[in-house]
Amino acid sequence: MNQALSISSRWLALDAQEKTALANWLLVWVVLANIGFSLLYYVGAPPRVVAIFVFGGLGLLVRNHSLLVRCITFIVGLSYSVLVVTGSMFNLSIFTLSRSIVFMGELNAFNSYEYVLLGLGLIALVAIAGFAMRRPAAFSDRRAILIAAIAISLVAAFDAFMCYGARGHYKRVNSDDAPFSSAVSNADFVPAAGAPKRHLMIVMVESLGATVDNPEMQRLIFGRYRDPAVRARFEMSTGTTTYFGSTTMGEIRELCGRWGEYDELVSRRDEGCLPARLAQQGYETTAYHSFGGHFFDRSAWYPNIGFEQTFFRNHLIKNGSERCGGVFAGACDRHVPRQLAAHLKAADKPQFIYWLTVNSHLPVPEKNNLGTDNCARLSPALERDYPMICRQIAIWDAIDAAMVKEITAADFPPTDILLVGDHMPPYFDRKSRTQFAPDRVPWLLLKWRGE
């Protein structure tokens, strides 16, 4: 109350010209700068307190500059805010996200109405702000500057209040002292020295998260592997592991046994990573990915961690997989297990195969040959209450069905198989996002029962 009275008294003390200039400034740098993001509170949004202060501070710095400078600064401030929100949604630091921009040419935004609406909204916002900035906003009275600073602070405080309950669900960036955990270590996946050498396979499933208090989702995720034919051949164990960051950090977690990013591996080898260690033990090591090898430089750093062969989207399509669309168009994941099984059956020495999927990357559309157009066949309840989660689970289920078909075939060779998520699914809306643990991903180990 006292703060409101203080603002009112300072406002009344300003002359008419300063009041007009301040009001025009507040419209652009406080209202328009935040209104689009504020609308997200109704569905869910990550905190962006720092971005609010940065955006408002930039507006104060350029308030006396030309229209062109102010327009460019507004676009810069808006871009920074979008990066902050995007980075928090996808568990990326601003630095990592900025490096990822070079790969955005692979993003098929028009396959997602969410991205189309977002793009149109940002264009409209910039146009409205540019028109509003034609009005005078060059105030100089210290009291006006103080009012502007207080207004920015109030918006930041409101943002912190609105996002308080969901703050743990965003921006999972690791710290150096975070205890390390991985599915490979938790499941005791790597055979002990001297143990008989069976084939080994790791399947990293895009956006596979650990569900929280949702029996229907828990029933469906990994549900295919409860088949008696699978249990007759494999011992099954499940669990969860901590994750940080995005997909590439998940790969480093499982393949190299540490927290980290891939960039340091583009130009140097790491003989301590699992593929390199297994290659030294006589395994033939192969990596598969349903997307392009240039994406996040995987064709460069996969060999540097010990993979002797690498096969990507074009190879998988050439060898029988159909092409699936979505925001990142790649080979259809449901057709890849057949190729993996053929690889193992043809081998004359122990194999280590790693496969990274792609089709379940969010947002998941209802088209593009993804098999998501009739999700109610899996669960009418999920289709009704969580339609995009249902579509995503449909993709995971199709992968699992294809895997079960291959691993229960009479001629499938002895193989230990570990399936694990890379990170939680970064859903935009709070309702869907909070169906998954903010800090854990699930794993399932299928350990061959006999010789």
Order of alpha helices (4+ residues) and beta strands (2+ residues): alpha-alpha-alpha-alpha-alpha-alpha-alpha-alpha-alpha-beta-alpha-alpha-beta-alpha-alpha-beta-alpha-beta-alpha-beta-beta-alpha-beta-alpha-alpha-beta-alpha-beta
